[in-house]
Amino acid sequence: MVTYGDALDALGDPTRRAIFELVARRPQAVGELAGQVPVSRPAVSQHLRSLKAACLVQDRAEGTRRIYELDTAGITLVRHYLDRLWDDALNRFASAVTDPVDNKE
Amino acid sequence: MSTSAPIRKQITVAATPERSFEVFTAGMGRWWNRQYSIGSEEMTTVVVEGHEGGRWFERGVHGAECEWGRVLVWEPPQRVVLDWQITGEWRYDPEVHTELDVQFVADAGGTRVELEHRGLESLGAQADGIREIFDGPGGWAGLLQGLLAVAAGGDA
């Protein structure tokens, strides 16, 4: 399980944090990122591995390249929660609409 | 499934669009599940102010009001669009904007209520977690704890 500590550690290194900020702005490939920070490409890959382990970034294949982007695990959970919330809301709403005690018409 | 795809729900109720619209908006406090309230006080009602730009908020037993968002579109009885501004950390954020689009369509059974909640990428860790990480500690802890609790909690 990813902890708050892992996430902070992952961003402790200034270069790693710079890479994270670049990925946050838009999804990018390793090569693109390497061109924007003053470390070698293998070093960039290492940083990305740490960010991925902390669930801060995720990667996907695009042709022969690997594109790094923000980890969407958080939004998936929120979406799942809201999905159940709206199911519940509409069911309760439906009961209220047809509730004879509540009916003013 | 794209994680930012809209949530779409619908239900048909045996009532007119006018009645359905009214119960959904003016009557929201009567049916909203108290478990999904954001204030620290026990929630007594939800208010949707009946005009474009109107506030959308909950009121607690001691009168405290917690914002949920704004009315973006007010077209009774066919349509209401609300700006849901409650984050994945379950708190109001004026910089978060998502659209809850609810339409009330007359059909043979009464009214078909079609709900779409879109713009959910605004709720993600991207919006919240980044700001909190860069502004100070606490954000990630809250987000991860909150979301992991939801995931582990099974049926709410």
Interface residues (C-beta under 8 A of the other chain):
Chain A: M1 V2 T3 Y4 A7 L8 L11 A24 L70 D71 T72 A73 G74 I75 T76 L77 V78 R79 H80 Y81 L82 D83 R84 L85 W86 D87 D88 A89 L90 N91 R92 F93 A94 S95 A96 V97 T98 D102 E105
Chain B: T3 S4 I7 K9 Q10 I11 V13 A14 A15 R19 S20 V23 F24 G27 R30 W31 W32 N33 Y36 G88 V113 L115 H117 L120 E121 L123 G124 A125 Q126 D128 G129 I130 I133 P137 W140 A141 L143 L144 L147 L148 V150 A151 D155 A156
